Amino acid sequence: MILYEYEGKKLLKDAGINIPNFQLIESSDLDSSGFALRMTGEVVLKAQVLSGKRADAGGIIVEDSIEGVASSLKDLFSKVINKEKVEKVLVEEKVDIAKEYYVSLSYDTDTRGPVLNISNKGGIGIEERGVKSFPVDPITQSVILSESEGSNLEILHGVYPRAKRRVQNDILEKLINLFFEQDCLLLEINPLVKTKNGWVALDAKIKLDDSAIKRHEEWQQYPPRAVPGYTPSDREIEAKKIDEEDYRGVAGSTYFDFDGDIAVLASGGGASLTAMDALFKIGGKPANYTEYSGNPPKEKVEKLTQIVLSKPNLNGLWVVGGVANFTDIYETLSGFLDALRKITSKPDYPIVIRRGGPRDEEAFEMLKKVKDFDLHLYGQETSIAESAKVIVDLAKEYAQRKNL
């Protein structure tokens, strides 16, 4: 989950890292007679969007009068930046900068471990500047340096080479603590600036690890959000709420609407992607992508099924997955069947089920007794690709009959 800048800065402030004084303005505030700017002097207006390069799109404006602020707010709220409508604007005091730096913490795909990334020059265009990376020991939370490494990086002053103790640099220690305590995948400050009063974080880009949500009840304060530059559909928003309300297993955290006519209810991350590849390869057009895994209770599968089947103009449904290790096939398919029976408009299109795993025989015996839906059952002896062809052929036949 990517945080907006104002959300990230609140985390930085709670961690003891200085940020500029700010005021968050929402588009509805401009229609309120109670709106008032709480700061004087020069201020910076920053559109709150999840995508990058907002400055290039006119999403950052400096003003020095209340009239200028009001005019620029109207301008920003009328913008769509990288396909994302501006709904909130951060107004913060302009800071006198002595020196800019770039600092981030992330995970390196090669070493599969956390790294600290630093440059003596921060600000726009950081991608084209020299950024040095140093491993971080996740146990001691110390930066791993050789005797010569980092000697020309001013922000590393006070960090002991190959220290067995924690980082001795105050600002870095706070950032590293926050990175691990909040289960961040990315914590980026660009720029982190030096002022006459000390360090100040002028920006904050933070990405949280969604899989750690069970350890962070406070994350429930964050409203659902989608990929930067993408506006989620109502179904996508509702699907994500399933896991927010019940942490047993996963069902709905990943859901995207497509333009096809074959609904997909997949299980297992790797198997679900294999299934989508197989469907596309033979010309199938999925109506959505979603998955459930980790042995969710039937109630969660039932909710996800209802959302999947709420899409209009479907010509088929494909329930597919690999051979599960511990997901209860009977439990999950029971939830699926409960959803079918509760839907007001009963689906008469073909439903192909390809599943295998614990209690699969019991599940298939249950489904064989169902006569009020057009079910086609396949176990692990049928490949995912073969079942993809079955649903594509059946969906085409159904569409032809429907259009006669």
N, C-alpha and C positions, 0 to 999 in steps of 0.2 A: 504494500500500500504506500503510495507516494503522498506525502503531506504537502499542504499548501505552505507557502513561506511563513505566514503568520502562525500556523500551528507548530512549525519547526522552531520558530523563534521563542515560542512559549516554553518548549522543552529546553532550549539553550538557557533561557533565563532561570528556569527551575534548577538547572545544573550549576548555576553560579557564574554563567558566562554573560558578560555585558552585551546588551543590544540597545539600539536607539529607542528613545521614547516613541511610542506609536499609537495610532488610533485606527481601528478597523471600521471602514465605512461600507455599508451594503447599499445596493441600488435602491432599496425601499426607503433608506434614510433621506434621500433627496426629496421625497414627497412628504416628509415629516417636518412640521413647523418647529420641532424641538432640536433639529440638527444644529450643531455648533462645533467648530473646530477648537480643540483643546490646546493647540500649540500656536506659538507665534514665531516670526522669522521665517527663514527658508525651510521648506519641507520638500520631501520627495514622495511623489504619488506612484505607487507600484501596483499594477494590475495583478490580481491573484489568480494565476492559471497554473496548471500542472506541467505544461510543456515548457521547453526552453526557448531561448532567443526572443524573449518578449520585448527586450529593448529595441531590437531591430524592427519589431512590429509596432513601435510607438507605445509600448506598454509601460514606460517609465518616464515621468515628467517631473521637472523641478519647478516649484512656484514660490513666490515670496509675498503673496497677498491673499486675503480671504476671497476676493473676487476671482483671482486667478485659479485658486483651488476649486471653487465652485464650478468654473467653466471647464477646467480639466477633468473634474469628476464626471461631468455630463459627457465629455468626449470619450473617456475611458469606458463608461458603462454602455456606450453605443458600439463598442468594438467587439469583434470576434477575432481572437488571436489564435492562430493555428487550429482553427475549427472549434475553439472553445469560447463560449460567450462569457464576457467579464461580468461577474455577479458581485464581487467584493474587491475593494481597493484598500491597500495598506498605505496610510499617510504617516510618515515618520520624520522626525527632525533630521535636518542635514548635519552631518558630522564633519568636523575639521580633521582631515586625514593627514597624518605624517608619513605613513608607509602602508602599502597594500601587500597582502600575501594571499596565496591560495593554499587551503588545507582541506584534505578529505580523508575519510576512512572508508574502506570498501573491502570486498573479498576478491582476491586474485584467482582467476580461473586456472592458471598454471600451477601455482603452489597450493591452491585450495585452502588458503588461509587469509587472515586479515592483514591488510597493509595500510601504512600511513603514506599519503601522497602530499608532497609539499613543493611549492615554488616561491621564490622571493618576489615574484611579480604576480599580482592577482588582477581580477577585473575581466572585461570583455576580451575574447580571443585567447583564453587560457589554453585552448586545444593546440595552439600553434607555438606555445612556449615550452621551455624545458621544465618538466615536472619529474621529480625524483621520488621513487617509491622505496619504502623500508618495511620489512616484515614486523609484525607486532605479535609478541608471545601472548596468546589468549589466557594463559594461566597466570603469569605474573603481570600481564597488561603493561609490559615494557617494550619500548622500541628497540629492535635489534640492529646495532650499528657496529661497523668495524672502527678502528682507531681513526682512519682517515675520512670515512664517509660522513657527509653532512657538515663538515667543518665550514663550508661556505654558505650554509643555510642558516640565516640569522635566527629563525624561529626555533631551531634545534639547540640553541645555546642552553646549557643546563641539563641536557640529556646525556646520561653517562653511557659510554660505549659498552655494549653487551651487559648492561646492568642486570643484576639478579633481583634488584628491588624495583618498585614501580617507577614510572617516569617522574623525574624531578623538575620538569618544566610545568608550571601551574596550569597554563591554558591547555596544553596538550593532555595533561592528566585528566582534566575535566572532560575534554572531548572524548578521550578513550573510554573513560568510565561511562559516559552517556551512550556511546556506541554499543557497548556490551550490555549495559543494564536495560536499554530499550530494544534490544534485539534488532539493531539496524542492519540493513544490507548496504546502505550508503548514508554517510553523513558528510555533507559537503558545505563549506563556507567559502564563498567567493564574491567579495573579498573579506578576509579577516584583516582588520586594520589596526594599526598602532596610532593612538592619539596621545595627547598630553596627559590624559587621565588613565591611560592603559589600553588594554585590548578591547575591541568592539567587533561583534559579528554583524556585518552589514547585510548579509543574505543567509539563507538557510535552505538547503535542499536535502530532505531526509526521506529515505525509503525504508519502511519497516518490513520485517519478515512475516508475511501473513501466517505462516505455519506456527508462529509463536503466540498466536492470539489467546491461547488458553492460559498463558502466564500474565496476561495484561488485560484485566477487566476494564481498565481506564480507556482502552482503545475503542470501547463502545461509544465514546463521545464523538468519534469521527464519523461523519455521514458517509454513506456509500459513494464511491467514486470509481471512475473507469480509467482506461488508458488515456494518457494525455492526448488532447485533440479529438476525443471521442465522447459523444453524448450517449449515455446508456439508455436503453429502452426500459419500459415499465417492467417487462419480464426479467430483464437482467438485474434490475434493482431488487425485485421481489425474491429472485433466486438466491441472491447473496444474503438476504435476511435469514434464510433457513439455518445456516451455520452460525450466524450471530446469536440466534435464540437457543441453539442446542449444539453443544460442542462434541457430541458423540459421533465419531466418524465425520466424513466430509460428503456433502450433497448440496451443490448449488454455488459454492464459492467461485467456481469457474463456469460461467454461462455467457454465451454470445449468440445473438440472433443473426441468422443469415437469410438469404432470399429464396432458398430452395423449398421443396415440397415433401422431403423425407425428414420427419422428426427423429432425433437421435438421443438415446438415453444410454450413455456409455459408462463403463466401470474401469477404473484403473488408469493412471496417467499414461504409461507407455502403451498399453493396449488401446486406449481411447484414441491416441494419435495414429496408431497403426490402422485402426478402423476408419478414421477419417481419410487417411491416405488411400486406403482400398476403395472407399466410396467414390472419391474424386477420380481415381484412376479409371473406373469403368463408367464414368459419366453420370454418377449419382449427384443429386443436388441437395445437400443438407439444409434443413430449415433452422438448425441451431447446432451449437457445440456445447455440451455439458458433460459432467462426469460425477460419479459417486464412488467412494472408496473408503477404506478404513473401517468396514463393518458398521455402517450407519444403521440406526433402528428403522423399522418399516415406516414409522410416521414421517421421517425425513424424506425417504424415497417417495412416499405418497405425495407429499407437497411438491417435490421436484417434478414428478410425473404430471401433476395437474398443471404446473406452469408450462412444461414442454408442450402439452397437448392443447393449451389454450390458444395456440397460434392458428389462425384460419388457413383454409385452402391446403390442408395436408392430404397427401395421397398415400402415406405409409408411415410406419413407425418401426425403428430398428433399435432393439434392446440388445446391446452387444458388450462383450468384455472377454478378457483372457480367462485363464483358469485361476480362480482366486485361491489365495493361501488361507485366509481366515475370515473373509467376508461371508456371512451366512447367506447362501443363495436362496434358501427357503424364506428367510426373514425379509430379504430385500424384494424378492418377487411377490411376496404377500402384500407388501406396501404398494407395489406397482399395480397389482390386481385390485386392491382397495380403491386406488385412484380411478381406474377404469370404470368401476361400478358407481362411483360418486359423480362422475362427469355428467352434466345435464344432457348434453348432446352426445349420445353414445357413438364412438368411432366405429364406422363400418369398413374402413380401409384395412389393408393387410398389416399385421403386426408380426415381425420376424424376431424371434428371441434366440440368441446364441450365447449360452452361459455354461460355466463349469466351475466346480469347487465344492466346499462343504455343504452337505444336504441338498445337492443338486437333484438327486434322484427323487427325493421327497417333493421338491419344488415342481419337477416336471410331472409327477403323478397328479399333483394338485391342478396344474394347468391343463392337463389332458381332459379333465372333467369339465372344463369351461366350454360352453357351447354358444355363448352369446357374443363372442368376438371372433374375428378371423385370425386365429393364432397359428403360427408356424414355428415349431420348436426344434432347436438344434443344440446338441451337446458339443463337447470338446472334440469329438471325432470329425466335426465339420470345421474347416478353417474360417477365420474371420473374413478372408477374401471371398470364400465361397458363399458365406451368408450375405455378404454385401451384394453379390450378383443376384441372389434370390430376392432381396428387398427391392433392388432397382427394377428387376423384371416385373415383380408383382405390382409395384407402384405405377409403372407405365401401363400395365393392363387395367388397373383400377381407374387411372385417369382417362383412358380411352373409353371405358364403359360409362364413366360419369359424364363424358362430353357427348355421348350419342343422343 
